[in-house]
Amino acid sequence: MARGEGRPAASDPAAGAGDGAVPTRERILDVALDLFVRKGYAETSLREIATELGFSKAALYYHFESKQDILMALHMRVHSVTDDVLPVLEAEADTGAVWERLVDLLIGLARRHRRLIELHIRNQDAMAELHRDPGLAKHGPVMSEMQDQLLGLLRDPSVPAEGRIRRIASLGAIAAVLLGASVLQDLPDAELEAALRNVARDLLGPATSSALRPGP
């Protein structure tokens, strides 16, 4: 939670940096995201974040009371970009069509927010600790329902064994690209997304719909 909620208004000690540009709070989150991904959450200190931004640790405390508060804010960014996943899982009776739409959506999310997702993959212990915070209890039912829907598609007995393995493999390809982000940094986002769609299409097989087929 940002420091200052429920208190008299105070001036932002770092407000002079970047007037008319990215708000200070968002700059803090962007810098912290980069450090948490590159170095790891546990290995990054608040002092390092403040130094990277070019202002004092006291200025950082104006916006966030602790490093975990910063991680919480970044985690909430993930919730905001995955809000569309559950409706896709619930939308159609045809599980094959649902899976293709899901993979299509996840590839788009991975391309647009690959650093944010990489943060979660690379800092799983910190994320597990964060989820023990009572403040995240409200996300439990939604995330549980999403996980149940996803596992239901993977366990669907009406899908042949090869098809179920192909579904798992398509998810694995997306996760592998995120885990291997450091060796794919030279690829522009558009090129990475197109290549990942080709791989996912091959993994899902010849019946793949146009959602994952390359454009003209």
C-alpha positions in Angstrom: 0.0 0.0 0.0 1.4 3.4 -0.9 2.5 5.5 2.1 0.2 8.5 2.7 -3.2 6.9 2.4 -5.5 8.4 5.0 -2.9 11.1 5.9 -2.7 14.8 5.2 -1.5 15.5 1.7 2.2 16.0 1.3 4.4 17.0 -1.5 6.1 14.2 -3.5 9.8 14.5 -2.8 10.6 13.1 -6.3 7.9 15.0 -8.2 10.4 17.2 -9.9 11.8 14.3 -11.9 10.0 13.8 -15.2 7.2 16.3 -15.1 4.7 15.6 -17.9 6.3 12.1 -18.3 5.7 8.8 -16.5 4.3 9.4 -13.0 6.9 8.7 -10.2 5.0 5.7 -8.8 5.0 4.0 -12.3 8.7 4.8 -12.8 9.4 3.1 -9.5 7.5 0.0 -10.6 9.2 -0.1 -14.0 12.7 0.1 -12.5 11.8 -2.4 -9.7 10.4 -4.8 -12.4 13.7 -4.6 -14.3 15.8 -5.2 -11.2 13.6 -8.0 -9.9 13.8 -9.8 -13.2 17.5 -9.3 -13.7 18.8 -9.8 -10.2 15.9 -11.4 -8.4 13.5 -10.0 -5.8 15.5 -11.3 -2.8 18.8 -9.9 -4.1 17.4 -6.4 -4.9 17.3 -3.7 -2.1 15.2 -0.6 -1.9 18.4 1.4 -1.9 19.3 -0.1 -5.3 15.9 0.8 -6.7 16.2 4.4 -5.4 19.7 4.7 -6.8 18.6 3.5 -10.2 15.9 6.2 -10.2 18.3 8.9 -9.1 16.6 9.9 -5.8 16.8 9.1 -2.2 15.5 6.1 -0.3 13.2 8.5 1.6 11.6 9.6 -1.6 10.9 5.9 -2.3 9.2 5.5 1.0 6.8 8.3 0.1 5.2 5.9 -2.5 5.9 2.4 -1.0 6.4 1.4 2.6 8.4 -1.7 1.8 9.8 -3.8 -1.0 6.9 -6.2 -0.7 4.5 -3.3 -1.3 6.3 -2.8 -4.6 6.0 -6.5 -5.5 2.3 -6.4 -4.6 1.8 -3.5 -7.0 3.5 -5.3 -9.8 1.5 -8.4 -9.0 -1.7 -6.4 -9.3 -0.5 -5.4 -12.8 -0.6 -9.0 -13.7 -4.2 -9.3 -12.5 -5.2 -6.4 -14.6 -3.7 -7.9 -17.8 -5.2 -11.4 -17.2 -8.8 -10.4 -16.6 -9.8 -11.7 -20.0 -8.6 -15.2 -19.5 -11.4 -16.6 -17.4 -14.2 -15.5 -19.9 -12.3 -17.3 -22.7 -12.2 -20.5 -20.7 -15.9 -20.3 -20.0 -17.0 -19.0 -23.4 -17.5 -22.1 -25.6 -18.5 -25.8 -25.3 -16.0 -26.8 -28.0 -12.9 -27.4 -25.8 -10.6 -27.4 -28.9 -11.8 -23.9 -29.9 -11.5 -22.7 -26.3 -7.9 -24.0 -26.1 -6.9 -22.3 -29.4 -8.4 -19.0 -28.2 -6.7 -19.4 -24.9 -3.3 -20.0 -26.5 -3.9 -17.1 -28.8 -4.7 -14.8 -25.9 -1.7 -16.0 -23.8 0.7 -15.5 -26.7 -0.5 -11.9 -27.0 -0.2 -11.3 -23.3 3.3 -12.9 -23.2 4.5 -10.6 -26.0 3.0 -7.4 -24.5 3.9 -8.2 -20.9 6.7 -10.6 -21.1 8.8 -8.9 -18.4 5.9 -8.8 -16.0 5.2 -12.5 -16.5 8.9 -13.3 -16.3 8.9 -11.6 -12.9 6.4 -14.2 -11.6 8.2 -17.1 -13.1 11.6 -16.1 -11.8 10.5 -15.1 -8.3 8.1 -17.9 -7.3 9.1 -18.1 -3.7 8.5 -14.3 -3.2 5.1 -14.7 -5.0 4.1 -17.6 -2.8 4.9 -15.5 0.2 2.9 -12.6 -1.2 -0.1 -14.8 -1.7 -0.1 -15.6 2.0 -1.0 -11.9 2.6 -4.7 -11.7 3.7 -5.0 -8.7 1.4 -4.9 -11.1 -1.6 -7.6 -13.3 -0.3 -10.2 -11.7 -2.6 -8.2 -13.1 -5.6 -8.4 -16.7 -4.4 -11.8 -17.7 -5.9 -11.0 -16.1 -9.3 -7.6 -17.7 -9.6 -8.9 -21.0 -8.3 -11.7 -21.0 -10.8 -9.3 -20.2 -13.6 -6.9 -23.0 -12.6 -9.8 -25.5 -12.4 -11.0 -24.5 -15.9 -7.5 -24.9 -17.3 -6.9 -28.2 -15.6 -10.3 -29.4 -16.8 -9.3 -28.7 -20.4 -6.1 -30.7 -19.9 -7.8 -33.6 -18.3 -10.7 -33.8 -20.7 -11.1 -37.5 -21.4 -12.9 -36.9 -24.7 -9.6 -35.5 -26.1 -7.2 -38.2 -27.4 -3.9 -38.6 -25.4 -1.9 -37.0 -28.2 -4.3 -33.9 -28.2 -3.9 -33.5 -24.5 -0.1 -33.7 -24.7 -0.2 -31.2 -27.5 -2.1 -28.8 -25.3 0.4 -29.1 -22.5 3.2 -28.7 -25.0 1.7 -25.4 -26.3 1.6 -24.0 -22.8 5.2 -25.2 -22.3 6.3 -23.4 -25.4 4.9 -20.1 -24.1 6.5 -20.7 -20.7 9.9 -21.6 -22.2 10.0 -18.4 -24.2 9.4 -16.4 -21.1 12.0 -18.4 -19.1 14.5 -17.9 -22.0 13.7 -14.2 -22.4 17.3 -13.3 -21.7 18.6 -15.1 -24.8 15.8 -13.7 -27.0 16.2 -10.0 -26.2 17.5 -9.3 -29.6 14.1 -10.3 -31.2 11.6 -7.5 -31.7 8.3 -8.2 -30.0 6.4 -8.6 -33.3 8.9 -11.1 -34.6 8.9 -13.1 -31.3 5.1 -13.2 -31.3 4.9 -14.5 -34.9 7.5 -17.2 -34.3 5.8 -18.3 -31.1 2.5 -18.5 -32.9 4.1 -20.7 -35.6 5.5 -23.0 -32.9 2.2 -23.2 -31.0 0.4 -24.0 -34.3 2.8 -26.8 -35.1 2.4 -28.2 -31.5 -1.4 -28.1 -31.6 -1.5 -29.9 -35.0 -3.1 -29.5 -38.4 -6.6 -28.8 -37.1 -5.5 -25.5 -35.6 -7.9 -22.7 -36.4 -7.1 -19.4 -38.1 -6.5 -17.8 -34.7 -3.0 -19.1 -34.6 -2.2 -19.2 -38.3 0.2 -16.5 -39.6 -1.3 -13.6 -41.4 -0.9 -13.1 -45.1 
